[in-house]
Amino acid sequence: MSEENKFFEDFEIGESFVTNARTITETDVVMHAMHSGDWQPHHTNEEFAKSQPFKHRIAHGNMTFCISTGLIFQSSSENPNIMAYGYNKIRYPAPVFPGDTIKVEVKITDKKDHPKSKTHGLLTQTETTTNQRGETVAFVEHILYATRRTPTA
């Protein structure tokens, strides 16, 4: 998927790639709390977090999602023929801790006509973020609005 300027017709179900990895830092957590305003104690208070199920502070789920998205953009070339249409599912099945290293596997899992547009189709791209232990820490079904090379009749 790193080829430039692919059209809807060029994407194949099953094609995939894996991003580079990135370590989540203490600074990431603090900066995300500052940016989002989410200072919930399970993210920012180590003493409180000790009383919680994971026993340590955990990264914000939406921060993991944002960093995962950045890893995807850094691992693929710009393509003016696709843009985000929305998300069907975002899940955080395991926590991310400061010091964890994450990467993302991106896979095209569905392709269909857009119900109202003859010039675009819809691609479903799953984005599975894993940590250094191979545990899934985020899963996203990302719907992409993709320009057709040839409009449908």
N, CA, C and O atoms as a DFTB+ gen file, in Angstrom:
612 C
 N C O
     1  1       0.808      -1.196       0.000
     2  2       0.000       0.000       0.000
     3  2       0.852       1.261       0.000
     4  3       0.308       2.359       0.120
     5  1       2.137       1.145      -0.127
     6  2       2.963       2.335      -0.088
     7  2       3.131       2.972      -1.469
     8  3       3.808       3.993      -1.588
     9  1       2.529       2.390      -2.519
    10  2       2.602       2.986      -3.837
    11  2       1.785       4.275      -3.858
    12  3       0.726       4.364      -3.237
    13  1       2.290       5.264      -4.578
    14  2       1.602       6.545      -4.628
    15  2       0.404       6.496      -5.556
    16  3       0.380       5.756      -6.539
    17  1      -0.574       7.293      -5.223
    18  2      -1.719       7.581      -6.090
    19  2      -2.505       6.357      -6.536
    20  3      -2.980       6.309      -7.671
    21  1      -2.646       5.377      -5.667
    22  2      -3.480       4.225      -5.991
    23  2      -4.935       4.662      -6.004
    24  3      -5.353       5.512      -5.218
    25  1      -5.695       4.065      -6.909
    26  2      -7.127       4.283      -6.995
    27  2      -7.844       3.105      -6.345
    28  3      -7.224       2.091      -6.027
    29  1      -9.150       3.245      -6.150
    30  2      -9.979       2.196      -5.570
    31  2      -9.702       0.845      -6.225
    32  3      -9.534      -0.162      -5.537
    33  1      -9.656       0.828      -7.545
    34  2      -9.476      -0.431      -8.280
    35  2      -8.129      -1.091      -8.000
    36  3      -7.994      -2.301      -8.180
    37  1      -7.136      -0.329      -7.565
    38  2      -5.782      -0.850      -7.360
    39  2      -5.604      -1.581      -6.028
    40  3      -4.643      -2.330      -5.858
    41  1      -6.507      -1.371      -5.103
    42  2      -6.388      -2.011      -3.791
    43  2      -6.926      -3.437      -3.871
    44  3      -7.941      -3.693      -4.519
    45  1      -6.237      -4.356      -3.208
    46  2      -6.621      -5.770      -3.188
    47  2      -6.954      -6.188      -1.759
    48  3      -6.228      -5.862      -0.820
    49  1      -8.064      -6.915      -1.609
    50  2      -8.388      -7.468      -0.293
    51  2      -7.249      -8.398       0.121
    52  3      -6.819      -9.249      -0.658
    53  1      -6.775      -8.232       1.327
    54  2      -5.693      -9.050       1.865
    55  2      -4.334      -8.382       1.821
    56  3      -3.420      -8.809       2.526
    57  1      -4.176      -7.338       1.008
    58  2      -2.869      -6.672       0.985
    59  2      -2.629      -6.025       2.338
    60  3      -3.556      -5.538       2.985
    61  1      -1.365      -6.029       2.754
    62  2      -1.065      -5.527       4.091
    63  2       0.364      -5.016       4.181
    64  3       1.198      -5.261       3.309
    65  1       0.612      -4.305       5.257
    66  2       1.980      -3.903       5.601
    67  2       2.047      -3.685       7.100
    68  3       1.021      -3.533       7.763
    69  1       3.263      -3.670       7.628
    70  2       3.493      -3.427       9.049
    71  2       4.337      -2.162       9.168
    72  3       5.305      -1.981       8.429
    73  1       3.970      -1.302      10.088
    74  2       4.677      -0.041      10.293
    75  2       5.973      -0.264      11.063
    76  3       6.243      -1.358      11.560
    77  1       6.752       0.779      11.147
    78  2       7.869       0.800      12.085
    79  2       7.307       0.816      13.501
    80  3       6.117       1.061      13.702
    81  1       8.156       0.555      14.469
    82  2       7.746       0.551      15.873
    83  2       8.121       1.871      16.536
    84  3       8.993       2.601      16.065
    85  1       7.439       2.157      17.643
    86  2       7.682       3.385      18.408
    87  2       7.429       3.106      19.869
    88  3       6.444       2.453      20.215
    89  1       8.306       3.592      20.735
    90  2       8.140       3.421      22.174
    91  2       7.321       4.574      22.739
    92  3       7.571       5.743      22.444
    93  1       6.341       4.215      23.555
    94  2       5.491       5.198      24.220
    95  2       6.250       5.738      25.422
    96  3       6.742       4.970      26.249
    97  1       6.344       7.052      25.519
    98  2       7.133       7.670      26.588
    99  2       6.240       8.337      27.630
   100  3       5.045       8.550      27.428
   101  1       6.869       8.651      28.734
   102  2       6.217       9.430      29.788
   103  2       5.749      10.778      29.214
   104  3       4.657      11.250      29.530
   105  1       6.571      11.373      28.387
   106  2       6.222      12.659      27.764
   107  2       4.979      12.528      26.903
   108  3       4.130      13.419      26.912
   109  1       4.850      11.426      26.153
   110  2       3.649      11.204      25.339
   111  2       2.391      11.281      26.198
   112  3       1.417      11.940      25.835
   113  1       2.426      10.599      27.343
   114  2       1.241      10.547      28.211
   115  2       0.918      11.937      28.752
   116  3      -0.241      12.352      28.735
   117  1       1.920      12.652      29.227
   118  2       1.698      13.994      29.781
   119  2       1.212      14.955      28.693
   120  3       0.267      15.714      28.908
   121  1       1.854      14.919      27.536
   122  2       1.448      15.824      26.451
   123  2       0.022      15.527      25.987
   124  3      -0.736      16.446      25.679
   125  1      -0.341      14.244      25.939
   126  2      -1.707      13.906      25.536
   127  2      -2.712      14.376      26.591
   128  3      -3.781      14.881      26.250
   129  1      -2.376      14.215      27.843
   130  2      -3.261      14.710      28.901
   131  2      -3.427      16.226      28.789
   132  3      -4.528      16.752      28.949
   133  1      -2.332      16.913      28.515
   134  2      -2.399      18.374      28.383
   135  2      -3.242      18.761      27.164
   136  3      -4.081      19.658      27.244
   137  1      -3.020      18.094      26.062
   138  2      -3.728      18.428      24.827
   139  2      -5.220      18.102      24.926
   140  3      -6.064      18.893      24.505
   141  1      -5.532      16.944      25.479
   142  2      -6.925      16.491      25.513
   143  2      -7.697      16.994      26.727
   144  3      -8.926      17.062      26.697
   145  1      -6.986      17.344      27.791
   146  2      -7.656      17.708      29.037
   147  2      -8.028      16.493      29.873
   148  3      -8.676      16.630      30.910
   149  1      -7.624      15.302      29.434
   150  2      -7.959      14.062      30.138
   151  2      -6.869      13.750      31.157
   152  3      -5.852      13.134      30.839
   153  1      -7.107      14.188      32.378
   154  2      -6.163      13.970      33.478
   155  2      -6.679      12.885      34.424
   156  3      -6.388      12.918      35.620
   157  1      -7.440      11.931      33.899
   158  2      -7.948      10.851      34.741
   159  2      -6.778      10.192      35.475
   160  3      -5.713       9.993      34.891
   161  1      -6.973       9.854      36.755
   162  2      -5.848       9.386      37.557
   163  2      -5.238       8.064      37.097
   164  3      -4.078       7.795      37.410
   165  1      -5.971       7.236      36.373
   166  2      -5.349       5.984      35.919
   167  2      -4.312       6.251      34.819
   168  3      -3.554       5.352      34.455
   169  1      -4.276       7.489      34.285
   170  2      -3.248       7.903      33.331
   171  2      -2.133       8.714      34.001
   172  3      -0.987       8.682      33.551
   173  1      -2.462       9.429      35.061
   174  2      -1.535      10.460      35.546
   175  2      -1.153      10.366      37.024
   176  3      -0.359      11.179      37.497
   177  1      -1.691       9.405      37.759
   178  2      -1.423       9.322      39.195
   179  2      -0.972       7.905      39.537
   180  3      -1.788       6.991      39.655
   181  1       0.324       7.742      39.692
   182  2       0.887       6.406      39.933
   183  2       0.353       5.788      41.225
   184  3       0.086       4.587      41.264
   185  1       0.196       6.578      42.272
   186  2      -0.303       6.035      43.535
   187  2      -1.739       5.536      43.385
   188  3      -2.070       4.459      43.881
   189  1      -2.588       6.297      42.715
   190  2      -3.953       5.839      42.449
   191  2      -3.919       4.569      41.597
   192  3      -4.629       3.605      41.883
   193  1      -3.087       4.573      40.546
   194  2      -3.040       3.445      39.622
   195  2      -2.646       2.145      40.317
   196  3      -3.053       1.066      39.885
   197  1      -1.870       2.234      41.374
   198  2      -1.484       1.027      42.120
   199  2      -2.694       0.290      42.676
   200  3      -2.641      -0.921      42.890
   201  1      -3.790       1.020      42.912
   202  2      -5.005       0.402      43.449
   203  2      -5.934      -0.127      42.354
   204  3      -6.997      -0.673      42.653
   205  1      -5.543       0.031      41.106
   206  2      -6.375      -0.366      39.976
   207  2      -5.917      -1.718      39.411
   208  3      -4.843      -2.202      39.769
   209  1      -6.718      -2.323      38.539
   210  2      -6.398      -3.675      38.046
   211  2      -5.018      -3.825      37.396
   212  3      -4.403      -4.883      37.529
   213  1      -4.510      -2.797      36.697
   214  2      -3.237      -2.939      35.994
   215  2      -2.033      -2.561      36.858
   216  3      -0.892      -2.801      36.465
   217  1      -2.277      -1.973      38.030
   218  2      -1.246      -1.662      39.039
   219  2      -0.246      -0.588      38.629
   220  3       0.651      -0.264      39.408
   221  1      -0.373      -0.036      37.452
   222  2       0.487       1.046      36.959
   223  2      -0.367       1.977      36.113
   224  3      -1.449       1.610      35.656
   225  1       0.136       3.179      35.914
   226  2      -0.554       4.108      35.013
   227  2      -0.597       3.523      33.604
   228  3       0.341       2.851      33.175
   229  1      -1.679       3.780      32.896
   230  2      -1.822       3.310      31.520
   231  2      -1.964       4.506      30.587
   232  3      -2.477       5.559      30.966
   233  1      -1.497       4.315      29.362
   234  2      -1.642       5.347      28.339
   235  2      -3.111       5.489      27.967
   236  3      -3.879       4.532      28.067
   237  1      -3.496       6.677      27.539
   238  2      -4.851       6.916      27.048
   239  2      -5.095       6.048      25.811
   240  3      -4.222       5.916      24.954
   241  1      -6.281       5.465      25.730
   242  2      -6.601       4.677      24.542
   243  2      -6.570       5.524      23.280
   244  3      -6.029       5.108      22.256
   245  1      -7.157       6.724      23.362
   246  2      -7.175       7.548      22.143
   247  2      -5.783       8.069      21.793
   248  3      -5.537       8.413      20.637
   249  1      -4.878       8.136      22.746
   250  2      -3.492       8.478      22.436
   251  2      -2.845       7.329      21.656
   252  3      -2.129       7.561      20.682
   253  1      -3.096       6.103      22.084
   254  2      -2.585       4.942      21.358
   255  2      -3.116       4.951      19.934
   256  3      -2.373       4.697      18.986
   257  1      -4.400       5.243      19.786
   258  2      -5.009       5.342      18.454
   259  2      -4.313       6.417      17.618
   260  3      -3.976       6.177      16.458
   261  1      -4.098       7.589      18.194
   262  2      -3.461       8.694      17.451
   263  2      -2.033       8.351      17.043
   264  3      -1.637       8.607      15.905
   265  1      -1.263       7.779      17.950
   266  2       0.119       7.421      17.623
   267  2       0.132       6.318      16.566
   268  3       0.971       6.331      15.665
   269  1      -0.790       5.368      16.672
   270  2      -0.894       4.313      15.657
   271  2      -1.183       4.909      14.285
   272  3      -0.598       4.495      13.283
   273  1      -2.085       5.879      14.246
   274  2      -2.398       6.549      12.985
   275  2      -1.157       7.230      12.422
   276  3      -0.902       7.155      11.220
   277  1      -0.386       7.891      13.272
   278  2       0.850       8.523      12.833
   279  2       1.843       7.521      12.282
   280  3       2.508       7.792      11.283
   281  1       1.954       6.355      12.927
   282  2       2.854       5.318      12.422
   283  2       2.437       4.865      11.029
   284  3       3.284       4.607      10.174
   285  1       1.137       4.768      10.804
   286  2       0.639       4.375       9.474
   287  2       1.024       5.421       8.437
   288  3       1.522       5.077       7.365
   289  1       0.797       6.696       8.748
   290  2       1.139       7.758       7.794
   291  2       2.639       7.810       7.529
   292  3       3.055       8.087       6.404
   293  1       3.455       7.550       8.545
   294  2       4.903       7.562       8.362
   295  2       5.385       6.380       7.519
   296  3       6.465       6.440       6.932
   297  1       4.593       5.309       7.456
   298  2       5.002       4.098       6.748
   299  2       4.412       3.978       5.348
   300  3       4.680       3.002       4.647
   301  1       3.614       4.956       4.934
   302  2       3.016       4.893       3.605
   303  2       3.127       6.267       2.952
   304  3       3.214       7.292       3.629
   305  1       3.122       6.265       1.637
   306  2       3.251       7.536       0.929
   307  2       1.907       8.256       0.886
   308  3       0.854       7.639       1.048
   309  1       1.956       9.546       0.670
   310  2       0.728      10.320       0.548
   311  2      -0.048       9.848      -0.670
   312  3       0.534       9.533      -1.708
   313  1      -1.350       9.802      -0.535
   314  2      -2.197       9.406      -1.654
   315  2      -3.412      10.334      -1.690
   316  3      -4.285      10.237      -0.828
   317  1      -3.480      11.231      -2.677
   318  2      -4.604      12.166      -2.749
   319  2      -5.916      11.491      -3.134
   320  3      -6.962      12.140      -3.134
   321  1      -5.877      10.196      -3.464
   322  2      -7.081       9.484      -3.894
   323  2      -7.836       8.801      -2.764
   324  3      -8.886       8.202      -3.000
   325  1      -7.324       8.879      -1.542
   326  2      -8.052       8.286      -0.414
   327  2      -8.129       9.280       0.739
   328  3      -7.238      10.106       0.938
   329  1      -9.221       9.175       1.490
   330  2      -9.362       9.962       2.717
   331  2     -10.237       9.189       3.691
   332  3     -10.978       8.283       3.308
   333  1     -10.136       9.564       4.942
   334  2     -10.931       8.893       5.972
   335  2     -12.405       9.167       5.745
   336  3     -12.809      10.299       5.479
   337  1     -13.197       8.120       5.852
   338  2     -14.659       8.211       5.757
   339  2     -15.282       8.012       7.137
   340  3     -16.365       8.520       7.427
   341  1     -14.573       7.261       7.981
   342  2     -15.059       7.028       9.335
   343  2     -14.484       5.745       9.905
   344  3     -13.604       5.118       9.315
   345  1     -14.999       5.370      11.059
   346  2     -14.538       4.174      11.763
   347  2     -15.751       3.371      12.205
   348  3     -16.709       3.923      12.747
   349  1     -15.705       2.071      11.971
   350  2     -16.784       1.206      12.443
   351  2     -16.513       0.679      13.838
   352  3     -17.448       0.393      14.586
   353  1     -15.255       0.548      14.195
   354  2     -14.930      -0.066      15.483
   355  2     -13.565       0.433      15.931
   356  3     -12.623       0.490      15.140
   357  1     -13.468       0.789      17.187
   358  2     -12.183       1.058      17.822
   359  2     -12.228       0.347      19.168
   360  3     -13.123       0.587      19.978
   361  1     -11.259      -0.523      19.399
   362  2     -11.207      -1.277      20.659
   363  2      -9.799      -1.231      21.224
   364  3      -8.821      -1.159      20.480
   365  1      -9.704      -1.272      22.562
   366  2      -8.424      -1.298      23.268
   367  2      -8.410      -2.519      24.185
   368  3      -8.671      -2.390      25.381
   369  1      -8.107      -3.708      23.643
   370  2      -8.233      -4.932      24.439
   371  2      -7.162      -5.156      25.503
   372  3      -7.335      -6.000      26.382
   373  1      -6.065      -4.413      25.436
   374  2      -5.018      -4.534      26.457
   375  2      -4.410      -3.152      26.671
   376  3      -4.413      -2.322      25.762
   377  1      -3.890      -2.906      27.870
   378  2      -3.348      -1.581      28.156
   379  2      -1.984      -1.349      27.501
   380  3      -1.259      -2.287      27.168
   381  1      -1.668      -0.073      27.332
   382  2      -0.334       0.362      26.922
   383  2       0.247       1.118      28.102
   384  3      -0.400       1.996      28.672
   385  1       1.475       0.769      28.463
   386  2       2.170       1.425      29.566
   387  2       3.312       2.267      29.017
   388  3       3.880       1.926      27.979
   389  1       3.662       3.360      29.691
   390  2       4.885       4.057      29.279
   391  2       6.044       3.057      29.250
   392  3       6.226       2.281      30.188
   393  1       6.810       3.082      28.187
   394  2       7.898       2.129      27.993
   395  2       7.555       1.021      27.013
   396  3       8.455       0.353      26.505
   397  1       6.256       0.809      26.733
   398  2       5.869      -0.186      25.728
   399  2       6.213       0.321      24.335
   400  3       6.199       1.524      24.075
   401  1       6.517      -0.604      23.458
   402  2       6.811      -0.287      22.063
   403  2       5.706      -0.879      21.199
   404  3       5.399      -2.067      21.291
   405  1       5.113      -0.033      20.358
   406  2       3.979      -0.471      19.540
   407  2       4.303      -0.381      18.051
   408  3       5.156       0.398      17.625
   409  1       3.600      -1.200      17.275
   410  2       3.635      -1.141      15.815
   411  2       2.243      -1.535      15.325
   412  3       1.429      -2.044      16.095
   413  1       1.975      -1.296      14.040
   414  2       0.639      -1.511      13.507
   415  2       0.698      -2.380      12.259
   416  3       1.499      -2.133      11.359
   417  1      -0.159      -3.401      12.211
   418  2      -0.374      -4.140      10.966
   419  2      -1.626      -3.572      10.315
   420  3      -2.681      -3.484      10.944
   421  1      -1.502      -3.193       9.069
   422  2      -2.595      -2.582       8.300
   423  2      -2.974      -3.556       7.193
   424  3      -2.110      -4.036       6.460
   425  1      -4.285      -3.851       7.071
   426  2      -4.719      -4.815       6.064
   427  2      -6.040      -4.358       5.441
   428  3      -6.952      -3.928       6.147
   429  1      -6.132      -4.454       4.127
   430  2      -7.396      -4.197       3.429
   431  2      -8.256      -5.446       3.588
   432  3      -7.852      -6.541       3.196
   433  1      -9.451      -5.274       4.168
   434  2     -10.308      -6.431       4.445
   435  2     -11.632      -6.402       3.700
   436  3     -12.351      -7.401       3.684
   437  1     -11.970      -5.264       3.077
   438  2     -13.229      -5.205       2.319
   439  2     -13.151      -4.072       1.310
   440  3     -12.436      -3.088       1.501
   441  1     -13.901      -4.237       0.238
   442  2     -13.981      -3.264      -0.847
   443  2     -15.406      -3.281      -1.349
   444  3     -15.943      -4.345      -1.655
   445  1     -16.032      -2.110      -1.439
   446  2     -17.401      -2.109      -1.966
   447  2     -17.718      -0.771      -2.616
   448  3     -17.046       0.234      -2.384
   449  1     -18.752      -0.788      -3.429
   450  2     -19.216       0.436      -4.061
   451  2     -19.735       1.391      -3.003
   452  3     -20.270       0.964      -1.980
   453  1     -19.579       2.668      -3.247
   454  2     -20.213       3.662      -2.380
   455  2     -21.678       3.728      -2.788
   456  3     -21.970       3.787      -3.982
   457  1     -22.607       3.721      -1.838
   458  2     -24.027       3.661      -2.199
   459  2     -24.547       4.892      -2.950
   460  3     -25.577       4.812      -3.619
   461  1     -23.852       6.025      -2.846
   462  2     -24.359       7.250      -3.474
   463  2     -23.399       7.874      -4.476
   464  3     -23.763       8.837      -5.150
   465  1     -22.196       7.357      -4.589
   466  2     -21.191       7.989      -5.434
   467  2     -20.693       7.024      -6.505
   468  3     -20.280       5.906      -6.197
   469  1     -20.734       7.454      -7.748
   470  2     -20.204       6.657      -8.851
   471  2     -18.705       6.887      -9.031
   472  3     -18.036       6.136      -9.742
   473  1     -18.185       7.924      -8.386
   474  2     -16.775       8.279      -8.558
   475  2     -15.875       7.764      -7.439
   476  3     -14.655       7.915      -7.502
   477  1     -16.480       7.149      -6.404
   478  2     -15.709       6.669      -5.254
   479  2     -16.209       5.311      -4.792
   480  3     -17.362       4.944      -5.018
   481  1     -15.322       4.578      -4.144
   482  2     -15.674       3.334      -3.483
   483  2     -15.256       3.411      -2.025
   484  3     -14.619       4.375      -1.600
   485  1     -15.619       2.391      -1.270
   486  2     -15.271       2.337       0.148
   487  2     -14.360       1.135       0.408
   488  3     -14.653       0.011       0.000
   489  1     -13.284       1.394       1.076
   490  2     -12.345       0.351       1.493
   491  2     -12.420       0.214       3.004
   492  3     -12.504       1.215       3.715
   493  1     -12.390      -1.008       3.497
   494  2     -12.241      -1.219       4.933
   495  2     -10.812      -1.658       5.176
   496  3     -10.326      -2.618       4.578
   497  1     -10.154      -0.943       6.058
   498  2      -8.760      -1.205       6.401
   499  2      -8.714      -1.513       7.887
   500  3      -9.062      -0.657       8.701
   501  1      -8.291      -2.716       8.260
   502  2      -8.130      -3.004       9.685
   503  2      -6.728      -2.587      10.103
   504  3      -5.760      -2.758       9.362
   505  1      -6.646      -2.044      11.289
   506  2      -5.398      -1.554      11.846
   507  2      -5.244      -2.189      13.226
   508  3      -5.946      -1.827      14.170
   509  1      -4.324      -3.131      13.328
   510  2      -4.111      -3.872      14.567
   511  2      -2.790      -3.437      15.174
   512  3      -1.723      -3.692      14.615
   513  1      -2.870      -2.779      16.321
   514  2      -1.676      -2.298      17.011
   515  2      -1.288      -3.319      18.068
   516  3      -2.116      -3.744      18.873
   517  1      -0.007      -3.709      18.055
   518  2       0.488      -4.669      19.031
   519  2       1.669      -4.072      19.794
   520  3       2.344      -3.162      19.315
   521  1       1.899      -4.603      20.982
   522  2       3.050      -4.172      21.776
   523  2       4.227      -5.127      21.548
   524  3       4.145      -6.044      20.732
   525  1       5.299      -4.902      22.266
   526  2       6.517      -5.696      22.106
   527  2       6.322      -7.157      22.506
   528  3       7.150      -8.002      22.166
   529  1       5.252      -7.465      23.215
   530  2       4.964      -8.855      23.595
   531  2       4.003      -9.521      22.610
   532  3       3.612     -10.672      22.803
   533  1       3.621      -8.791      21.547
   534  2       2.705      -9.344      20.544
   535  2       1.247      -9.256      20.944
   536  3       0.388      -9.810      20.258
   537  1       0.943      -8.566      22.053
   538  2      -0.446      -8.412      22.502
   539  2      -1.124      -7.300      21.706
   540  3      -0.531      -6.248      21.470
   541  1      -2.356      -7.536      21.299
   542  2      -3.116      -6.493      20.616
   543  2      -3.553      -5.451      21.634
   544  3      -4.236      -5.770      22.608
   545  1      -3.155      -4.196      21.404
   546  2      -3.496      -3.106      22.322
   547  2      -4.505      -2.137      21.704
   548  3      -5.092      -1.319      22.412
   549  1      -4.708      -2.226      20.396
   550  2      -5.734      -1.423      19.731
   551  2      -6.134      -2.134      18.445
   552  3      -5.303      -2.737      17.764
   553  1      -7.417      -2.052      18.129
   554  2      -7.936      -2.608      16.887
   555  2      -8.923      -1.614      16.311
   556  3      -9.826      -1.144      17.003
   557  1      -8.744      -1.296      15.032
   558  2      -9.582      -0.289      14.381
   559  2     -10.068      -0.824      13.043
   560  3      -9.294      -1.421      12.295
   561  1     -11.352      -0.614      12.735
   562  2     -11.870      -0.792      11.377
   563  2     -12.037       0.606      10.803
   564  3     -12.949       1.343      11.177
   565  1     -11.153       0.954       9.900
   566  2     -11.092       2.292       9.313
   567  2     -11.700       2.217       7.919
   568  3     -11.269       1.407       7.098
   569  1     -12.684       3.045       7.647
   570  2     -13.320       3.087       6.333
   571  2     -12.697       4.237       5.547
   572  3     -12.631       5.372       6.019
   573  1     -12.245       3.916       4.345
   574  2     -11.601       4.910       3.479
   575  2     -12.485       5.194       2.270
   576  3     -13.073       4.285       1.684
   577  1     -12.566       6.455       1.914
   578  2     -13.303       6.941       0.745
   579  2     -12.269       7.036      -0.366
   580  3     -11.384       7.890      -0.314
   581  1     -12.368       6.170      -1.373
   582  2     -11.319       6.045      -2.381
   583  2     -11.835       6.416      -3.775
   584  3     -12.879       5.932      -4.213
   585  1     -11.097       7.271      -4.452
   586  2     -11.445       7.695      -5.807
   587  2     -11.301       6.515      -6.762
   588  3     -10.323       5.770      -6.708
   589  1     -12.288       6.361      -7.634
   590  2     -12.212       5.363      -8.694
   591  2     -11.451       5.934      -9.887
   592  3     -11.583       7.114     -10.213
   593  1     -10.672       5.103     -10.520
   594  2     -10.026       5.496     -11.766
   595  2     -11.092       5.700     -12.835
   596  3     -11.034       6.641     -13.626
   597  1     -12.077       4.786     -12.837
   598  2     -13.180       4.836     -13.797
   599  2     -14.482       4.824     -13.024
   600  3     -14.775       3.848     -12.333
   601  1     -15.278       5.893     -13.122
   602  2     -16.579       5.901     -12.419
   603  2     -17.468       4.756     -12.870
   604  3     -17.401       4.323     -14.020
   605  1     -18.306       4.265     -11.951
   606  2     -19.244       3.185     -12.291
   607  2     -20.395       3.760     -13.096
   608  3     -20.686       4.955     -13.046
   609  1     -21.031       2.885     -13.830
   610  2     -22.165       3.310     -14.674
   611  2     -23.416       3.534     -13.855
   612  3     -24.457       3.893     -14.404
